[in-house]
Amino acid sequence: HFIDDHTFHWQSQNQTKADSKRGREIIEQAKRGTRIHLFVREHRLRTDGRAAPFRYMGEVEYLSHEGEKPMGVRFRLMV
C-alpha cells in the first residue's frame, strides 16, 4: 500500500528474513546495483472473477525494513 505519493510499503513472503538471500538482495539494493520495479493492482479480481491487471508504477529504491517472516519493506518511487 502507498504511505504517501512517493513511499510504498511492501510485505515479503512469509519465510523471508532480513539475513536470508532474498532479504539481503532487497536491503543491499543500492550496493548491488539492483533495479527494482513496482507493479501494483487495486483489486485481486475483476468483477468477472478473473485476475485484475497490474499497473506499472516505476522504479523504486529501498528505504527501510522492519520485522521478519514476513519483512515489511518501505520503498521510495524514483520519479
Secondary structure, DSSP 8 states (H G I E B T S, - for coil): -BSSSSEEEEE--TT--TTSHHHHHHHTHHHHT--EEEEE-S-SB-TTSSB---EEEEEEEEEEEE-SSS-EEEEEE--
